[in-house]
Amino acid sequence: MPSRILRIATRSSPMALHQAEQVAASLENLGAATELVKLTTAGDRWMGDLSKLGGKGAFTKELDRALLADEADIAVHCLKDIPGDIPIPAGLTFAAYLPREDLHDAIITRTGAHLADLPTGTVVGTSSVRRRAQLRLHYPHLTVTPLRGNVNSRLARLDEGHVDVLIAAVSGLHRVDQAHRITETLDLDTMCPPIGAGILTVACRAEDAEVADLTARLDDLDTRRQADAERAMLHALQGHCNSPIAGYAALDGAGRLELRGKVFNLDGTQWLDAHHWGVPDEPQALGFFVGADLLRQGARRLIDTIPH
């Protein structure tokens, strides 16, 4: 066991703290002592459009900087928040991927009605370009308005009547004990998730073998394979923070690794779809193949026409 207390860098939001505490408990079960290093990231401070902030890494840079400055020993990230083109700074490594949680998005309405039953003009609050594009594709009668903040603050905005409908990740709602608020869980064809949905990853300094070896004991191989496939696809597409890119990998009943990828324009009137299978031991090859298929269909043009 490490001879020192392991410092865990985490964002200070309720959900991030729950995630860090989950990792801390797992490490303590292995005999390690831990403490949380709570940080407020640029993404937490900024309530405007993330693209105006530079977008990529807005929720992760401060945590990675704390690792590199030896102000923390590990950092807990939501994989969906980590940029695909520059996934991790030099000197750091993803030591573990925790078992994947629920991939789905859920809606929460003040009336208890499902999306298909809501009247024209009902206001849905979301700042996610991925969610906005798919809402406009499947539910064009709804009005979508920007809504940022952590899930608790967004729930408060819903309760105050600023919006009629909120969309949130099922896994996130469970982490902050708000799953009872779910009105409807959306299927993956209607609301394809972001890359890395439901996956927590633990980063550490690559040279810190003691911590890396211990943290690796938390690693889930199936989740790592899914993450590698999805992020290889994202890397191939070279999207930016305003790119509505979605997708997910899974092991099918025959033991094959499958990967579904989608690219949308901002209003959901154009979209591309690719779905392929590969062997679990070569997840990145599958990811690049799906990314190449989407590029062949015209993803580069679709992505480049979106301002960022």
N, C-alpha and C positions, 0 to 999 in steps of 0.2 A: 504494500500500500504506500501511496505517497507520504513522505515524512512531513508535509506541510498541509495546511488547510487549502482546499481547492477553491479558488475565487471564480464564481460563475457570473459572467457579464450578461445582463439582460436588460431589455427595455423595461420601463417602470409602469407600463399599462397593466391593468388587472389580468388580461389574457396572457401577456408575456410573463408576468410573475408566476402565474399558474404553471406555464410551460417550464420555466426555470426550476420551480419547486418540484415538478415531476422528475426532471433530470437529477436534481439534488437528491431526491429520495432514492432513485435508482443507484446513484453512486454511493450513497450512505449504506445501502443494502450490501454493497460490495466491500464495505469497511472503510470508506473514505470519509473525511470530515469536509464540510463545505460551508461557504458563505456566499451570499448574493451581492453582486456589485451592480447597483441599479443606475441606469443611464437613461437620459432623455435624448432621443435621436432627432435629427433634422426633420424626418418625416412625421414624428409625433408633434413637433412644435408648429409645423406649417399646416394650415387649414385650407390652403388654396389648391389649385391644380398641381399635382406632383410634377408634371412636365416642366412647370415654371421653376421648380427646385433642382432641375437636372434629372429628376426621376429615378434613375438607376442607383440603387444602394442607399436610398434615403433612410431606410429603416435598419441598415446593417453597418454603415461605415464606422460609426462611433464604437460599436462593439468590436469590430475588427481592429480598430486603432488601439483600443484598450489591450487587446491580446498582444499586438506587436510592441506596445510600450511596456509590457510586463506589468500591467495594472490589473490583469485578470489572467486566469489559466485556461478557461474554456468560455465559449460563448454559445448561447442557444438561439438559433434562427428558425423562423418559418421558411421553408425552402422556397415558397412562392415569392418571397420578398428579395431573393438573391438574383441579381442580374445574370442573364444567360451568356452574354458575350464575354464578360470578365467575372467569372463566378466567385473567385476568392483571391485575395491578395497573395503575392509571393511570400512564402514563409509560413503560411497557414495551411491547414488541411482539414477536410471533413473526416473526423475520426469515427463518427457514428451517425446512422440514420435510425431513428426510433420507428417501431412498427407503425405503419400507416393507419391513420384514422379515417373517418368518413369523408368521402370525396364531394358529397352533394352540397348544393346551395339550398337554402330554405327561404320561404317568404314569411313575413309576419305582417298581418293586416290588423287594423284597429277594429274592423267589423267582423273578422273571422271568415270572410269570403275568400275563395280561391281566385287566382289571377284571371282565369277564363270567365269568371262570373262578375268581375268588377266592371262598373260602367265606364264608358268613354270619358277620358279626361282625368281618371284617377291618377294621383301623383305618386310615383315610385321614386324613392330617394336612393341614389347610388352614384358614386364617382368612378366606378369601374368601367372602363371602356369595353371590356369583355362582356360584362353583364348588360350594359346598355345596348350593345349591338344585337345580342341575342333576344333581349326584350323587344326591341323594335322589329326583329324578324318574326317572332312568334306571337307577340301581343301588341300590334301597331296601334291599337286603340288607347293604350296607356300613355301618360305623359311622364317622361323621365327627367328628374332634376338632380343636380349635383348634391351629394351629401357625404362629407368626410368625417373622420373621427373614429375612435375605437368603438367597439360594438356597444358598450354601455352608453356612451354619449349619443350614439345613433338611435338606440332604443328610447332614450329620453326625448329626442327630437320627434320620434314617432308618437310617443305618449302625449307630447305637448301639442300635437296636431299640425306640425310643420310639413309633414308628408303623410300619405295615407297607407303606404306600403314600404316595408324595409326588406332588403335582401341581405342575408348573412350566411357564412359558411356554417354548416351543421356542426362541424368539429369545434369551431370557435364558440358557438353558443353553448355547447357542452362544457367547454373549459371555464366559462364564466357563470355556469349554473343557470343558464337562461334557455335551455332546450325546451322547457315547458311553454315558451312563447311561440313555438313554431306552429304556423297555420297550415303550411303545405311544404312538402319536400319535393323539389323539382328533379325530374329524371335527367340523366346525363345527356340525352339527345336534345332536350329542351334547353338545358343550361350546362354546357360543357365546362368543366372546371379549369382553373388556371394551372399552369405547369407547377408541379410540386404541391398540389393541394393536399392538405391533411398530413404533411410530412414535417416533422421537426428534425433538424440536423444539429449536431454538436461539433463546433470547430475548436481547434487548438493550434498551438505553434508546432510546426512539423518537427522541429528539433527537440521538442520536449517528449522524449520517448516514454518516460514514466507515465505521464498523463495520457498520451495517445494510446498506449497499450491498455491502460485501465478503461478509458472511455470506449475503446473498440469492443469491449465486452458487452456494450449496450447495442451494438450494431445488429440490424435485422437485414439479412441478405436479400430477401425478396423485395423489401422496400428500397434497398440500395440499387438493385437492378432496375426497378421502375423509375427511380430518380435519374439514374444514368441515361436511360432511354429518353425520357422526357426532356432532359436538359440538353442532350445531344441534338434533338430536334430543334429546340429553342436556339441553340448556338448556330445551327445551320441556317435558320431563318434570319438571324441578325435583326430582330425587331427592336423597337424602342419602347419607351414607357407608355406611349399612346397607341401601341399596336394591339388590336383585339385578337390575341393568340390564345388558343385553348387546347387542351389535350390531356390524355391520361394513358398510362400503361397499366397492364394487369396480367396476371398469369391465368390462362384459360384452363378449361377442364382437361385438356390433353397435355398440360405442362408446358405449352408454348407461351412465349412472351408476346403479347399483342400491344400495339400502340395506335391510338387514334389521335389525329391532329387536325385542327381547324384554324383557319385564318379568315377574319371578317373585315369589311370596311366599317366605318364608324356608325352608319345608320342601319347596318344589317341587310342592306339590299343586295350585297355581293358577298359570297363566301366560298371558301374552298375546303375540301374534306379529303383526308387520306387515312386509310386504315390497313395496317399490314401486320404480319406475324414474323417472329424470329426465334432464335434459340436463346434461352435465358442467360447463357454464358457470354453472349455478345450483345449486350443491351445498347451500347453506343452505336454499333453498326446499324441496328434497327432504327435508332433515333435519327441518324444521318440519312438513312434511306427514306424515312417518312418525310423528313425535311426537304430532301431533294425532290420527292414527288410533289410536294406543295409548291416548291419553286418552279417545277416544270409546268404546273397548272397556272402560274402567274402570281404567286405570292409576293415576289419582289415588287412587282408593279403596285399591287394592292397596299403593301406596307409603305412604299415610298410616296404614295399619294396622300398619306395621312401626315399632317403637320406635327412637328415635335420640337 
